[in-house]
Amino acid sequence: MKRGFKAGCALEVTLKFAEFENMKPSFWAGISEEYDASEGDVAPSREELLEKVKDALSDCREIVEERIDSDIYDVKQVKIFEQINYKRKRKDN
């Protein structure tokens, strides 16, 4: 009999920049563990599985928050200026 868990975390933010389109960077991270008694794996108890899920969710949350922070920085530093220049070029033509 197989037993295990899948845990994940998704995070999406909406960045609004005046008259420019909204940007929605989002990320997902997940962890999966499986134990198969027929292969000699010892499946953890329900309490142990719940603790592993809590740890996995915490780890996943940390990963997506880090990625979102990085993407927000990139958007603010690079992408928004690309959009401004693009819109200016369209207005000038």
Backbone as a ProteinNet text record, in pm:
[ID]
protein_1_A
[PRIMARY]
MKRGFKAGCALEVTLKFAEFENMKPSFWAGISEEYDASEGDVAPSREELLEKVKDALSDCREIVEERIDSDIYDVKQVKIFEQINYKRKRKDN
[TERTIARY]
83.7	0	88.5	56.6	132	69.6	156.9	111.5	209.1	162.1	250.9	173.9	237.2	171.9	229.9	151.8	195.8	158.6	253.9	228.3	285.5	218.3	266.8	215	272.7	233.3	239.5	138.7	137.5	119.8	182.1	172.4	166.2	69	55.4	33.9	97.1	76.1	36.2	-32.6	-68.9	4	83.1	156.5	84.7	48.2	-21.9	69.9	85.7	171.1	91.3	35.1	-36.6	-119.8	-88.1	-168.9	-124.7	-23.4	29.4	-46.3	-30.6	-98.6	-54.9	-146.6	-111	-19.9	75.9	162.4	134.1	130.9	96.3	200.9	314	409.9	354.7	372.8	327.2	421.7	428.1	515	446.4	485.9	437.2	556.3	557.7	660.4	589	635.8	571.9	669.8	628.8	708.9	617.3	670.4	593.2	678.7	618.6	686.2	589.6	643	559.5	632.7	558.4	613.9	536.1	607.9	543.6	580.4	481.5	504.8	550.3	506	545.1	694.1	756.3	899.4	981.8	918.6	989.4	998.4	937.7	937.6	850	894.3	813.9	740.4	609.1	529	519.6	537.4	523.7	379	362.7	227.5	158.9	30.7	-46.8	12.1	47.7	104.3	238.1	320.3	449.1	428.8	330.4	300.1	253.5	166.4	117.7	232.6	325.5	442.1	528.5	546.1	623.2	553.1	419.9	343.8	363.4	355.1	375.9	514.7	615.4	752.3	763.5	702.5	708.1	639.8	524.1	453.3	536.2	600.1	685.5	800.9	864	974.6	926.5	811.4	757.5	723	665.4	629.4	754.1	859.5	985.5	1039.7	1030.5	1079	999.1	866.6	786.9	798.4	810.3	827.9	958.9	1062.3	1191.7	1183.5	1117.8	1103.8	1017.6	908.7	822.3	899.5	974	1053.1	1150.2	1215.1	1310.1	1239.3	1123.1	1050.6	996.4	947.4	898.3	1012.3	1128.6	1244.8	1275.1	1274.9	1301	1197	1071.1	963.8	985.1	1011.1	1028.2	1152.9	1257.7	1383.6	1396.2	1332.7	1354.3	1224.3	1130.2	1012.7	929.2	912.6	830.4	893.8	1026.8	1092.9	1081.9	1082.6	1060.8	921.3	823.1	686.4	673.9	735.3	729.6	791.4	908	973.4	890.4	829.1	744.8	626.8	559.2	443	483.9	599.6	648.4	675.8	737	765.1	636.7	533.4	405.6	342.7	355.3	296.9	373.2	505.3	587.3	564.3	522.5	502.1	367.5
-117.5	0	124.3	217.6	342.1	446.4	526.4	634.2	748.9	869.4	983.2	1113.6	1215.7	1344.9	1430.3	1529.8	1635.4	1766.4	1857.3	1988.1	2093.8	2205.6	2311.7	2446.6	2547.5	2683.7	2766.2	2846.4	2936.3	3078.6	3170.8	3310.5	3395.5	3485.3	3576	3716.3	3812.3	3952.3	4028.8	4140	4227.1	4359.2	4394.5	4520.4	4617.8	4734.8	4835.4	4955.3	4995.7	5109.2	5211.6	5307.2	5417.9	5370.6	5421.2	5389.4	5261	5196.2	5077.7	4953.1	4847.5	4721.9	4667	4597.5	4529.8	4412.2	4390.1	4273.9	4182	4053.2	3956.4	3845.6	3875	3766	3663.6	3536.6	3432.3	3313.2	3240.6	3124.3	3015.1	2891.7	2775.4	2687.5	2633.6	2536.6	2422.6	2301	2186.3	2076.1	1994.5	1881	1760	1644.8	1521.8	1411.3	1335.4	1218.7	1101.9	983.8	865.5	748.3	669.4	552.4	431.5	326.3	205.9	88.1	37	-72.8	-199.5	-218.6	-338.6	-337	-219	-208.4	-199.2	-219.6	-219	-83	20.4	151.5	148.8	216.3	229.4	362.7	355.3	477	545.6	677	751.1	749.4	776.6	784.7	910.2	919.8	1037.2	1164	1162.3	1280.2	1320.6	1219	1246.8	1305.1	1250.4	1303.9	1449.4	1477.3	1614.8	1710.5	1666	1749.3	1772	1667.2	1681.3	1777.1	1771.2	1861.6	2006	2030	2165.4	2217.4	2132.4	2172.6	2200.5	2114.5	2131.1	2261.3	2290.2	2414.4	2536.5	2530.5	2640.3	2661.3	2551.8	2560.2	2616.1	2566.8	2613.6	2761.9	2803.4	2945.1	3032.9	2989.3	3064	3075.9	2967.6	2967.6	3066	3059.9	3148	3293.9	3320.8	3459.4	3516.4	3435.6	3480.2	3508.3	3419.6	3438.3	3558.9	3578.7	3694.4	3822.9	3827.6	3947.3	3977.3	3875.2	3891.7	3942.6	3885.5	3925.7	4067.4	4103.9	4240.2	4339.1	4308.2	4394.6	4407.4	4294.1	4296.9	4380	4364.4	4440.2	4588.1	4625.7	4767.4	4825.6	4747.9	4799.7	4789.1	4691.6	4668.6	4672.9	4588.9	4570.4	4697.1	4770.6	4891.3	4993.6	5002.1	5097.2	5054.2	4925.2	4875.7	4914.3	4902	4937.7	5087.6	5167.9	5313.1	5351.7	5298.3	5328.2	5282	5165	5113.1	5207.1	5249.1	5336.8	5474	5522.4	5651.8	5644.1	5534.1	5517	5514.7	5448.6	5442.7	5580.6	5661.3	5797.1	5887.4	5870.9	5955	5925.3	5804.9	5767.9	5803.7
0	0	0	-86.5	-94.3	-3.5	55	141	123.9	132.7	117.6	118.5	63.8	60.1	-52	-90.8	-180.9	-114.5	-110.1	-50.2	-142.1	-149.6	-236.2	-193.1	-253.5	-222	-349.8	-373.8	-487.9	-434.7	-503.3	-462.5	-587.8	-593.7	-706.8	-653.2	-716.1	-679.2	-804.5	-784.9	-895.4	-876.8	-976.9	-973.9	-1066.2	-1013.2	-1092.6	-1109.3	-1233.3	-1264.7	-1345.6	-1278.6	-1341.8	-1460.5	-1580.3	-1698.7	-1768.5	-1715.3	-1781.2	-1736.2	-1815.5	-1785.5	-1649.8	-1586.2	-1461.2	-1491.9	-1405.6	-1419.5	-1302.8	-1329.8	-1226.1	-1218.8	-1156.4	-1139.1	-1039.5	-1069.8	-978.4	-986.6	-877	-870.5	-791.1	-818.1	-745.3	-712.5	-593.2	-553.2	-482.5	-504.5	-442.3	-409.4	-316.2	-271.3	-264.6	-303.7	-300	-238.6	-149.1	-90.6	-93.9	-123.5	-130	-65.9	7.8	75	27.5	-11.5	-63.2	26.9	99.8	193.2	120.9	-3.4	-77.1	-113	-111.7	-140	-12.2	100.4	227.9	294.8	235.7	299.5	424.1	525.9	647.4	639.3	628.3	617.2	752.8	752.7	878	927	1053.2	1109.8	1056.8	1081.4	1039	1097.8	1223.1	1288.7	1225.4	1193.9	1130	989.1	916.7	784.3	792.6	889.8	905.8	937.7	1018	1050.7	926.4	845.6	721.7	625.2	618.5	532.6	578.7	709.5	762.1	725.4	740.8	705.4	555.8	475.1	329.6	288.1	346.6	313.6	351.1	466	509	411.1	369.4	272.9	138.6	92.4	-34.7	-28.2	81.8	98.7	91.4	156.6	154.7	11.8	-64	-202.2	-287.4	-282.9	-369	-326.8	-196.8	-153.3	-205.6	-203.5	-255.1	-405.2	-478.4	-623.2	-655.9	-581.4	-604.2	-577.5	-466.2	-436	-548.5	-600.5	-710.4	-835.6	-866.6	-986.6	-973.9	-855.9	-835.3	-857.1	-805.5	-825.5	-974.8	-1046.3	-1190.1	-1263.4	-1226.6	-1292	-1269.5	-1146.1	-1115.2	-1181.2	-1191.5	-1243.6	-1395	-1455.8	-1599	-1678.6	-1644.6	-1728.3	-1741.3	-1634.8	-1642.3	-1735.5	-1734.9	-1823	-1968.8	-1994.3	-2129.9	-2178.2	-2092	-2129.2	-2153.8	-2068.1	-2085.5	-2219.1	-2249.9	-2376.6	-2495.3	-2484.7	-2591.9	-2616.3	-2509.7	-2524.5	-2576.3	-2534.5	-2584.4	-2734.6	-2778.6	-2920.9	-3000.9	-2948.1	-3018.1	-3028.4	-2922.8	-2924.4	-3019.1	-3028.8	-3114.9	-3262.7	-3293.8	-3436.2	-3481.4
[MASK]
+++++++++++++++++++++++++++++++++++++++++++++++++++++++++++++++++++++++++++++++++++++++++++++

